[in-house]
């Protein structure tokens, strides 16, 4: 497998940054993927005098490990780490060579202090935009702590292994042979799962803020930056920085940026926030809000944060179908990200529930991978843009059912089908399937505010033109509000509006 000119050019630039010699130990057989792995490691060695290749017997074939000279580093790639994993490969080469990872010293110390043996394995697909975050985090941990190892396993290269473990969603992380977690996880989240993170009393002892932002998506980042620029004490507390955009692959309507990816935009938002004196508290979920002399926000761990004004920007999440089987078979055939999990259903039959833009885009993407796609739309017609509908109709392996009400997702240990009712005839029908992709819109993350401030019938927070809610000193922005449209650029604008509104409130009170 010869690397294309663009990738070789990129590698040439990156490999000039290698600090010390590294050894690639490679285990290959006579299969096609082995040939590709061998070609890749030889190509890497040809581009830098600091890289040598050795034959070895590793746990999986084909695979290769990245090591310091005379030392096993614990970073292994099983399969070919290109596609979305190209960056993971480059970073592993640089970090093993001695280049420091771009993380806080406090996090480096946390990783180095971890005791015990931790052998991680992550199953990925090369089209998954969430997988590299997990791979890169676990590789960093392996480089920094000799008791930690990590192997990235490319699913299509190890199909039998993936099927034997019934892996139907990626990234799928195993620790010491047992399931550790599914889906996107940051380095902070992994460390928290291992029992390392801030304690409740550390958070409760913080001085009151002038403005506290709850939520770290586009609206929250914008609100925090606008607040901090006023020179006032600003905090931001978020369950995961980036929010919903972390699950968005291509973004083409963010004005002035022709095309980007959700995780890249989330990283840029976080970097921009870190340019200011903002107290960022990640991996924290708010559970209660109460207005006293100050506004109090209680967190899931029992900590209470206080602020003169609060901006709620907790965003929204994928809406569930809420039928039997959906929760039982989540990550066992029920999926929400076609880009991440689509390749695991190659050659199989799947369904997409939802006929809006996201549903039809998902069906179009999946049609190029799977055997057949069935689209089920509750209404009498599809709601997607006409250009998407025309593209869908041109595909030979897609069937569309309108007036279709999904009533159950069936299976035993994993999904084997879907039952729906034809709303015109009342007839119940069943389709045999391997996977179901749910794409039916969003629901605001505001349940924790029930009974505290005014929300509309679907749970969105009602705000005025300044972003103010029905509680003095409490503002809201983004997809958790009754904004007419849910768009990244609109959320950012509403975050700025809420911050300016909150600052005006502070001046007048």
N, C-alpha and C positions, 0 to 999 in steps of 0.2 A: 504494500500500500504506500504509494508515493504521496507525500504531503503536498498540497497545492502551494503555489508560489506565495500567496498571501500569508498562509500559516507559517511557512518557512521564514518569511521576512520578519514576522512578529517574533518567532522563536529566536532568530538571530539577535534581535534587539534585547530580548529578555535575558538570554543566556550570557550576555556580556556583563550582567549584574551578579553572576555567581561569585560568591566570596571565597569558597574553598572547593577542593576536589570532592566529587560524589561518585558513587558506584551504583549502577543499575543492575540488580540481580534478576535475571529473566528465566522464567520456566515456560517452555513452549513444547507443543507436539507437532503433529503433521496436518492439523486442521487449518481452515482458512483464517480464523481469528488469530491463531498462533502466528501465522505468516504476517498478519497486520501488526501484531504486537512486536514481533522481532524487527520488522521494517521500521516501526516507530522508534524503538530504543536505539537502533543503529543510526537512524537519521539524527536523533538527539546527540549521539556521541560524535557524529561527523561535524556537528555545528559548534562544538566546544571541546577544547583540549582538556577541560576540567572534568569531563564526563567519560567514564569507562564502563564497559558492559561485561558482565560475567554470567556464565550459565549457572543455574542453581535449581534445586528441587524445592519448590514452594508448595504451600497447601493446595493451591488451585493452579490448574494449567488450562489456558494461558494466563499468565500474570507476570508482573515485575514489581520489585520493591526498590525504594529510593533510600540510599544509605550514605552515612558518612564513612570515610575510609576506616576500615577496621571496626566498624560499629553498626549493629542492626538498629535502625531508627524506628521501625514499626509502621512505616507508611507503605502500603501496597495498593496497586491498581490491578484488579482482575478484569481483563477485557481492555478495550481501547478507550482511554479517557480523552475523547475529542468532543465535538458538539458543545453542549453547555458545560462539559467537564474540562474543556481545554484550559480554562483559568485555574482550575483545581490542580492540574498537572504542573503548570508553570509555577504557581505559588509553592507547591511541594518541593520542586527542584530548588527554588531560591531559598526557602526556609531551611531545608536540610543542609544546604551549603553554608548556612550561618547567617543569612539575612533575617533580621528580627521581624516577626509578624507585627502588623499595625494594630496592636491592641494595647489597652492601658496596662501600666506596670502592675496595678493592683490585681488585674485579671491574670497576668503572667504568674504572679506570686500564688494566686489561688490554685492555678493548674499545677504548679510545682509542688504544692503542699498536699496534693491528693495522694492518699496511701492506698495500698492494695493493688491487685492485678486487674486491669480493665482491657479486655479484648473486644473492640467494636468492629462490626461489619455493617456496611450500608449498601442496600440494593438500590440501584438507580436506573433510570433510562436517560439516554443522552439528549432527549427532547425536554426533559424536566427542568424547569427554571428554578424550582425550589431545592432540588438536590444539591447543587454546588455549595450552598450555604452550610449544609450539614457536613458534607465531605470536607470542606475547608476547615470548619471548626474542629472536627475530630482529628484531622491531620495536624493542626496546630498543637492540639493536646498531646499527640504522639511525639511530635518533635521536641516539645518542652519537658515531657515527663517519661523517663525510661520504663515506667510500669504500665504505660498505655500504648496499645497498638490499634491501628485502624486499617481495614481493607475496604476499598470501594469495589463493588461487584456490579458489573454492567449486565442488566437483566437478560438481554437478548443473547449474550455470549454464554450464559449459564441458565438456559431455559429450564432444564430438568430440575435444577436446584430450586429455582423460583417456584416452579409448579409443585414440587414436593413440599414446600413450606406454605403453599397457598397464598403467595404474595400477589395481591391484586391492586396495590397502591404503593407509590414511591414518593419520597424516600422511605424505605423501611429499615429501621436501625435495630440491630441485635447486639446485646452486650453479654459476653461470656456464654453465647449460645441461646440466650433467652430474649424474647421480644422486648425492646426498650422503648420504642416510640415510632409513630408514623407521621409523615408530613414534615413541613418546614420547621426546623428548630435552629435558633441562634446559639452561639457559643454560651451566652448568658443563660439561656433556657436549659441547655445541657448541664451546665454547672449547677443550676438550681435543682434539676432532677437528681443530681448526685448528692444533694444536701448542702450545697454551698451557695449562700446568698445573704442579703441584708436581713437583720432581725427586726421584729416589729418595734422594739423600744428605740432602736437607732433612728427609725423613721419618725416615730411620735415625738422625739426630742428635738426635731428640727424647728427652727424659728418660723413664725408665721410668714407667709408670702404676701406680696402685694397682689399678684395674680398667679393663681394655680390653674394650669391647663390639665384636664383629664382626658387622655387619649392622644396617641402619637401618629395619626395618619396625616394626610395633607393639610386638613383643617387645623389640627392640633399643632403641627410644626409651624404653620403660618402664624397662628395666634401667639405661640411662644416667642417667635422671632420679633413680631411687631411689638409685643409687650417688653421684651428685653431691650429693644432699641430705645424705649422711653427711659431707660436707666433705672427701672424699678426691679425689686426682688421678684424673680420669676421662677416657677417650678413647673415641671411637666411630669406627670405620672402616667405610665402607659403599660398595657399588658404586652403588646409587641409593637415595636417602633415600625412605622410604615403602614400598619393596618391592612385594609382590604387590597391595596395595590400590590402587596407582596404576592397575591394570588392572580395577578393580571399579567399576561405575557406581553403582548404588543400594545403599545399606546401610540396612536397616530394623530390624536386631536388635542395634544398639549401644545398650545400655540407657541410658536418660535422654535419648537423642537420637533423636527419632522417625524422622527420615530425613536422610541426608547422602549425599555422593558420595565415592568413594575418594580422588581427588586433593585434595578439600577437607580430608579427614581427615589425609592425608599432610602437607599444608601446616601444619595445626594442630599435628601432632606435631613437625615441625621447629621451628616457632616456640616451642613449649614447651621443647624441648631447648635452644634458643638463650638461654632465660631464665637458664640455669645456666652455670657456668664449666666447660663440657665442650669438649674439643678435638675438633672434628668434621672428619674427613678423608673427603671424598666421592670418588666415581669410582675407588675402590681395591678390587681383588678380592684376597682372601686365597687363598694357594696352598699354604701349609704351616704346621703347628703343631708345636712341639717344646717339651717341658718340660726346662729346665735349672735353674740356680739360680732364674731367672725363667722365665716362659712366653714363648716367642718366636713371633711371628706374621710369616711372610714374605708379602710382597705380590707381585703379578704383575710389578711394575716392578723387583723385586729388593730393595726396602727391607725392613728387619727392624724391627718394633716389639716392645718388651719391656714386660712387666707382671707384677705380683705375682699377679694373678688375671685370668682371661679368661672372658667370657660369650659363647658362640657363639649367634647368633640370625640365621642366614643364610636362614631361611625355605624356601620351596618355589617351584616354577615349574610352568607347565602341562606336563602329561605328553604326550609325543609318541606317535603311533600306531606309529611306527617301521616304516613300510611304504615300498616304492619310490615315489618321487614326492613324498613329504611335504617333504623338505628342498629338492629341486629347484624345487618350485613354491611355496615359502614367499613370501608377498606377491605371488604371481602366481596367486592363486586359492585357496591354502591360507591360512586365517586362524584366529585364536584369539579375536578380539574382535568379536562380532556388532554391538555398539553402534557401534563405530568404522567397521567395514568393510561392514556390511550395506547402506547406501545405494548403494554402488558396484555392487551386484548387483540393483538395482531391475529388476523385470520378467524376471529370469532364474531358472533352476532351480539350487538349491543343496542340499547335504546337511549334516546335523549328525551327527557321530560321537559317541555318548554319550547314554545314557538316564537319567542322574542329574538332580538339580535344575538344574545349570548347563546341561546339554544341552537339557533341555526348556524352560527359560526362554529359551535362545537360539533354539530353534525357534519359540516363540510370538512373540518379537520379530521374527524374520525373516519370518514368515508375513504380517505386515502390510506388508512392503516388496517381497518377491520374488514371482515367479510361483508357484513350488512348492518346498516343503521336504520332503526325505526324511530321516527319522531312522533311524539304524542303531545298534542296541543289541546288544552281543555276547551278553548273557545271554538267558534265556528270557522275561524280562519287564522292563518299565521299572522303574527304581529311584527315580524322582522322587516327591515328595509327591503324594498323591491329588488335591489341589486343582489342582496344575499339570497332571496327566494329564487331568483332566476338562476343563480349559480347552483343552488341546491337541486333544482329541478333538472339540471343538466347531468346530474350524477346518476349512474346506472344502478348503484347498490343502496339507494335510500328509498324508504317508504314513509309517507306522511299520513298520520291519522288525526283529523280534527274532531272536535266534540268527543274527545277521549278523556275520561276521568280515571286516573290511576287509582286502584283500590288496594293493591297489595304487591309487594316485591317478595317473590318466593325463593326458597332455597333450603338446603340442609346445613352444611358447614359453610357454603358460599352461595352466591346468587345463581339460580338456574332458570329464572323467568320473571314475568310481570303479568299481573292481571289488571284489565281495565274494563270499564263499562262504556259502551257506545251510547252517548247521551241522547241521540235521536231515537234509536230503536229500543234502548233499555237492555240490550243483549250484553251479557258478560263474556269477555274473550280473554284468552291466555296466549302469551308469546313466550317461546323458549329462548332464553338469552344467557350470556355469560356476564354481562355488565349493564348497569343503569347509571347514566350521567344526569344529575339533577341540575337544571338551569332555569329556575323560575323566579329570579329576581332576589331582592334583598329585604331584610327585616332589621329595623334599627336596634342597636344595643342599648336599650333604655329601661329594661325590666327593673333594674336596681333603683330606678327613680319613681316607681309606682307610688302614688299618694303624696308625692312631695311637690311636684310642679305640673303645670298643665301640658298634657300631651293629646294628640288627636287619636282617632279610633284605631289607627294602626301603630300607635306607640311613638310617633315622631314628636319631638319637643316643639311646642309652638313658640316662635320668636317674633320680635318686631323688627323694624328695618335696621336697628342697631345691634341685633343679635341678642337682645335682652329677653329673658324668660319672665314668668310670673312671680319669681322670687327676686327681690332687690339684691343686686350684687352678683347674681348668677346669670351667666350668658351661655349661649350654645351656638355651635357652628357645624357645618358639614352634613353628612348623610344621616346623622341622628336627628336632624331637625325637619320641619315641614317645608323645606326648600322645594321649589317646583321641579327641580331636576337634580339627579345624582351624577355629577361629573367632577373629575379631579380639579379642574380649573375653577369650577364654581365653589368647591369646598375650600380651596385656598383663599379665594376672595372673601368667603364668609368668615374664615378664620381671622383674616385681617380686620374685617368689619367688627367682629366680636371683641377683638383686642382693643381697637380704638374706642368702641363703646364702653368697655370695661375701664379703660384709662380715664375717659370722660366722667364716668361714675365716681371713680376714686377722687378726682379733682373736686367734684361738686359735693362730696360727702366727707 
